[in-house]
Amino acid sequence: METADLIEIISRGEDSRHQFKSNITNAASLAEEIVALSNSGGGRIFVGVNDDGSVRGLTAEDIARLNNLIANTAAQNVRPAVNPVTENVTHANGIVLVVTITDGLSKPYMDSKGVIMVKCGANKQPASSREELQRMFQQSSLVHADETPVTGLGLGDIDLPYFETFFQNQFGETLAQHDRPLPQLLHNLNLLNGNSLNLAGALLFTRTPQFRLPTCIVKAVAFPGTSIKDDRYLDSRDIVGKLADVYQQALGFIAANTHAIQGAQSVNSLGTPEVPRIVWEELVANALIHRDYFISAPVRLLVFADRVEIVSPGHLPNNLTIENIKAGNSNIRNPILASFAAKLLPYRGLGSGILRALRAYPHIELIEDRAGNLFKAVVTRPTG
């Protein structure tokens, strides 16, 4: 890091990724800071900088002591251990030690007392909510939302004719011909945990999973203008049912509230959709399959006069970026749902869906909002 870069960063003040410390002498306090950054996306600690952003600087003796303290703390007071990177940056008032903590891959991290710290703005605090802890376990692939049991939904809630049709199509035999009882079969298919369906089983094969999973819906609204603040709307629906039904109804909502272009076709033709259907197929499927089901919020489908927004709860998992997605990379957040979706929806699960949508219609903006913990696909509607 150059001195000019250091000065520019310090001038912006502290935030969740940048912390100022005039000095560090306490290993326990340092461990809490390392843990919080490791659990919350990573960041930097600037040692030798006062809270107000003024630089006090460090001596050579300070630097030697701090490097030893940081190495020992990261190895002995943080579980699992991490590997901070330190850099000495010169400043007119002395040396500033920059400690870089990467976003941890083995969340949740904790200090020697077993406390899991997270960042909250420029401050740190113990993780307190169940959803927050679940997401950290999810990021480490220790738990997946779609495998968690849903209390109150069991064998009696299965849409049996629908499941029988699915089973025969996939395995070439009827349930009556199969030599395993239904509970054992559902368990083998990773849809049943004990006596309860897991979230994947509930969403895929029960008629009305939303009675027990009220936020696992799509809230769809069509506005006459371009602002979500408009108190008028053209159409509004809570789309519920099993996943395949929700998918089809969401596509129907978009078709009903966007235009077909007549072009040179006869007046009796249905016209061509203003945006190719494959775009909606891929984006809606991705929103339903890859959303974060640990977050108690619905998928939102918003149709405006100039655009359509599909908003999914949860930012991109782990270190996946929008650039990765556009390169065809993927990171499956809900592996059971993804495996069944390939059989029930026009979904391939190869990381190619977004690429197909962009090839068919490039006017798509992908937005990751980590602060708001959501992912948004914005499709610009053609004018005229």
Number of C-alpha atoms within 10 A of each C-alpha: 10 10 14 12 11 16 14 10 14 21 12 10 14 19 14 19 17 21 24 23 17 18 17 15 11 10 16 15 13 20 24 25 24 33 33 31 28 27 25 23 19 19 20 22 23 27 25 26 22 17 14 12 20 15 23 19 21 22 13 10 8 16 19 10 13 19 17 10 16 23 17 15 23 21 15 16 24 25 21 17 18 22 14 18 14 19 15 16 18 17 17 9 12 15 23 26 25 22 21 20 23 19 18 23 17 18 23 27 26 24 25 15 10 11 18 22 25 27 22 14 13 13 13 17 15 14 18 11 8 9 14 15 17 17 23 21 17 21 20 16 15 12 16 22 23 25 20 18 21 21 13 11 22 20 17 8 15 19 16 15 10 13 15 15 14 16 15 14 12 10 10 11 13 13 18 10 9 13 8 12 10 13 17 12 15 16 16 11 12 16 25 26 18 12 15 18 29 24 27 26 31 29 23 24 23 24 19 19 25 17 13 13 17 13 17 26 22 26 19 20 20 24 20 17 16 14 12 15 8 10 8 11 14 12 14 14 14 13 22 22 21 21 27 17 15 21 21 15 17 24 16 11 19 19 16 12 18 18 15 14 14 15 9 8 11 9 9 7 9 11 15 14 13 15 20 12 16 16 21 20 19 21 20 24 26 19 22 24 25 22 27 28 24 19 19 12 18 22 24 19 26 19 29 22 17 14 18 22 19 22 24 29 24 23 21 25 18 17 12 13 15 15 10 13 18 17 13 15 16 18 17 19 23 21 18 21 23 23 15 16 20 13 13 13 17 13 20 15 18 12 19 17 24 21 18 16 20 16 11 14 16 13 15 18 13 17 15 18 14 12 9 10 14 19 22 22 20 18 22 18 18 12 8 4
